[in-house]
Every structure is written in structure tokens, then in C-alpha cells.
Amino acid sequence: ISTNSFMSELDIWVNLFISERINQTGVFFMNIISNVFSVKVLAIISFVFIIYFIYKKQWRYSIITFLSVGLGLFLNALMKELIMRIRPISSAIIESGYSFPSGHATIVTIFFTLVIYFSLGSVKKLFYRELIILSSVIVILLVSFSRLYLGVHWLSDVIAGISFGLFWTTFIILLVKYLGMLSARFINYGK
């Protein structure tokens, strides 16, 4: 059995397993979670953070947020259009567009990875940093699960969204830090 067929079988099994166990209360709460942490809501909050970082002259944070969220959402949408994967049929809500990778899983992972990253430099007490990290991971997992529960994504869509979100945010953070070090060396070299 190839890896591809294994993942397809797992996707179908998880979808059937969850769809046989959903109830109206669960759908109600998972829909709220999906809407509160939607792509639009987190993109707007990210934009507000970018404005705040610019106001505070925290250029690195504003650039990291812009590139992580802005380009991350663009690349997510591009992947959806290139892969054109159909959503599961047995969904509890109506969702349009392609399925792979999950935009909710991608944006929530990017956003809360940034929250963790920014808090590491600004929150001094270990207890509060750990609380932010734990809360962020729980929100990422909860939002991602809500997409499975509502039946609008396959498991592999959600795993891909989380993986891409982590990869992209880490890549942007490291790239901006590296370019910052290069520019500092260049400026110091000229003196």
C-alpha cells in the first residue's frame, strides 16, 4: 500500500468516524470556534498588529507579521487553486472553495506561532510565557479539530495547514533575522 492510499483511507476513516458522532450542540460550538478564529478575523487582527508595530517602531515585528500572514495566506490560496482538492461531501455546514490545505489551520497556526514568538521576547515571567504557549497550542488544535468536526476538511488538509503554517512562519522569522544581521554587518562594515 502506498503512502498516498494510506492517507486517503485515513482521511475517509476519520471523516466517517466523526460524522457518525456529531450532534447539534457540537456543531453549534465548533461553528462558533471556526467563525471566531476565521481567516478574515485573524487577518484583520494581524493587520491591526502590523499598524501597532509600525506605530511603536518595531519594524522587525511588523515585517514578520506582514510576510507571515500576508504571503502565507496568498500561498495557501495558491496551493488550493493548484491542487483543487474537493471538500468532504458529508459536511455539517456549507463551505465553498477547495479543501487542501485548510486555510483555518494555516492562519491559526501562523497567527498563534507569532503570538508565541512575540511573547518570548516581551513576557518576562516564565509562568505567563508557558501559559501563552499552552493556550496557543490548544487554540490551534481546537480550531483545526473544528474543521474536521464540521466535515469541511479532510485530516490531511488540516495536517498540511498546520505544517505549512509552522514552516512558513519559522522560515519568515529566520529570514528576517538573517537579513537583519546581514544589513547590520553591511552598515558596520561601511563605518
C-alpha positions as CSV (number, residue, x, y, z in Angstrom):
1,I,0.0,0.0,0.0
2,S,1.4,3.4,-1.0
3,T,1.6,6.3,1.4
4,N,-0.9,8.2,-0.7
5,S,-3.6,5.5,-0.4
6,F,-2.9,5.1,3.3
7,M,-3.6,8.8,3.8
8,S,-6.7,8.7,1.7
9,E,-8.0,5.8,3.7
10,L,-7.2,7.6,6.9
11,D,-8.9,10.7,5.7
12,I,-12.1,8.8,4.8
13,W,-12.0,6.8,8.1
14,V,-11.6,10.0,10.2
15,N,-14.4,11.7,8.3
16,L,-16.8,8.8,8.8
17,F,-15.8,8.3,12.4
18,I,-16.5,12.0,13.2
19,S,-19.6,12.3,11.1
20,E,-21.3,9.4,12.9
21,R,-20.7,11.1,16.2
22,I,-21.6,14.7,15.7
23,N,-24.6,16.4,17.3
24,Q,-26.3,19.8,17.0
25,T,-24.6,21.2,20.2
26,G,-21.2,20.2,18.9
27,V,-21.9,21.7,15.5
28,F,-23.0,24.9,17.2
29,F,-19.9,25.3,19.3
30,M,-17.5,24.2,16.6
31,N,-19.1,26.7,14.2
32,I,-18.5,29.4,16.7
33,I,-14.8,28.4,17.1
34,S,-14.4,28.3,13.3
35,N,-16.0,31.8,13.0
36,V,-14.2,33.5,15.9
37,F,-10.8,32.2,14.5
38,S,-11.7,32.5,10.8
39,V,-9.2,33.6,8.1
40,K,-10.9,37.0,7.9
41,V,-10.9,37.7,11.6
42,L,-7.3,36.7,12.2
43,A,-6.1,38.6,9.1
44,I,-7.8,41.8,10.4
45,I,-6.3,41.3,13.8
46,S,-2.9,40.8,12.2
47,F,-3.3,44.0,10.2
48,V,-4.1,45.8,13.5
49,F,-0.9,44.3,15.0
50,I,1.1,45.5,11.9
51,I,-0.2,49.1,12.4
52,Y,0.6,48.8,16.2
53,F,4.2,47.6,15.5
54,I,4.7,50.4,13.0
55,Y,3.4,52.9,15.5
56,K,5.8,51.5,18.1
57,K,8.7,51.5,15.5
58,Q,9.0,47.7,15.9
59,W,9.9,47.2,12.3
60,R,11.0,43.7,12.5
61,Y,7.8,42.5,14.2
62,S,5.7,44.4,11.6
63,I,7.6,42.9,8.7
64,I,7.5,39.4,10.2
65,T,3.7,39.7,10.7
66,F,3.1,41.1,7.2
67,L,5.1,38.5,5.4
68,S,3.9,35.6,7.6
69,V,0.2,36.4,7.4
70,G,0.0,38.2,4.0
71,L,2.2,35.9,1.9
72,G,1.2,32.8,4.0
73,L,-2.5,33.4,3.0
74,F,-1.6,34.1,-0.6
75,L,0.5,30.9,-0.8
76,N,-2.3,28.9,0.9
77,A,-4.9,30.2,-1.7
78,L,-2.4,29.4,-4.5
79,M,-2.0,25.8,-3.3
80,K,-5.7,25.4,-3.1
81,E,-6.1,26.5,-6.7
82,L,-3.2,24.4,-7.9
83,I,-4.3,21.2,-6.1
84,M,-8.0,21.7,-6.4
85,R,-9.0,19.1,-3.9
86,I,-12.7,18.7,-3.3
87,R,-14.1,19.0,0.2
88,P,-15.8,16.1,2.0
89,I,-19.4,15.6,1.0
90,S,-20.8,14.9,4.4
91,S,-20.3,18.3,6.0
92,A,-22.4,19.9,8.8
93,I,-22.1,23.4,7.3
94,I,-21.8,24.7,3.7
95,E,-18.3,25.8,2.8
96,S,-17.1,26.9,-0.7
97,G,-13.8,26.6,-2.3
98,Y,-11.2,23.9,-2.4
99,S,-10.1,21.9,0.6
100,F,-6.3,21.5,0.6
101,P,-4.7,22.9,2.7
102,S,-7.0,24.1,5.4
103,G,-7.0,27.9,5.4
104,H,-8.3,27.9,9.0
105,A,-5.5,25.6,10.2
106,T,-2.9,27.6,8.3
107,I,-3.9,31.1,9.6
108,V,-4.5,30.0,13.1
109,T,-1.1,28.3,13.2
110,I,0.7,31.3,11.7
111,F,-1.1,33.7,14.0
112,F,-0.5,31.8,17.2
113,T,3.0,30.9,16.3
114,L,3.6,34.6,16.0
115,V,1.9,35.2,19.4
116,I,4.3,32.7,20.9
117,Y,7.3,34.2,19.2
118,F,6.5,37.8,20.2
119,S,5.7,36.8,23.8
120,L,9.0,35.1,24.2
121,G,10.8,38.4,23.9
122,S,8.3,40.5,25.8
123,V,6.7,38.4,28.6
124,K,9.2,38.1,31.5
125,K,7.5,35.7,33.8
126,L,8.0,32.0,32.9
127,F,4.6,31.0,34.1
128,Y,2.9,33.5,31.7
129,R,5.1,32.6,28.8
130,E,4.2,28.9,29.3
131,L,0.5,29.8,29.7
132,I,0.6,31.7,26.3
133,I,2.4,28.8,24.6
134,L,-0.1,26.2,26.0
135,S,-3.1,28.4,25.2
136,S,-1.9,29.0,21.7
137,V,-1.3,25.3,21.0
138,I,-4.8,24.5,22.4
139,V,-6.4,27.1,20.1
140,I,-4.5,25.8,17.1
141,L,-5.6,22.2,17.8
142,L,-9.2,23.2,18.7
143,V,-9.7,25.3,15.5
144,S,-8.2,22.6,13.4
145,F,-10.4,19.9,15.0
146,S,-13.5,22.2,14.5
147,R,-12.8,21.9,10.7
148,L,-12.8,18.2,10.9
149,Y,-15.9,18.1,13.2
150,L,-17.8,20.3,10.8
151,G,-16.8,18.0,8.0
152,V,-15.4,20.7,5.7
153,H,-11.9,19.3,5.6
154,W,-10.1,16.0,5.5
155,L,-7.5,15.2,8.1
156,S,-4.7,15.6,5.6
157,D,-6.0,19.1,4.8
158,V,-5.7,20.1,8.5
159,I,-2.3,18.5,8.9
160,A,-1.0,20.2,5.8
161,G,-2.4,23.6,7.0
162,I,-0.7,23.3,10.4
163,S,2.6,22.1,8.8
164,F,2.6,24.8,6.3
165,G,1.7,27.5,8.9
166,L,4.6,26.3,11.2
167,F,7.1,26.0,8.3
168,W,6.2,29.4,6.7
169,T,6.2,31.4,10.0
170,T,9.5,29.8,11.1
171,F,11.0,30.5,7.6
172,I,9.9,34.2,7.7
173,I,11.2,34.7,11.3
174,L,14.6,33.2,10.4
175,L,14.8,35.1,7.0
176,V,14.0,38.5,8.6
177,K,16.5,37.8,11.4
178,Y,19.2,36.7,8.9
179,L,18.6,39.8,6.6
180,G,18.7,42.0,9.7
181,M,22.1,40.5,10.7
182,L,23.4,41.0,7.1
183,S,22.3,44.6,7.0
184,A,23.9,45.3,10.4
185,R,27.1,43.8,9.2
186,F,26.9,45.9,6.0
187,I,26.3,49.1,7.9
188,N,29.1,48.3,10.4
189,Y,31.4,47.4,7.6
190,G,30.9,50.8,6.0
191,K,32.0,52.7,9.2
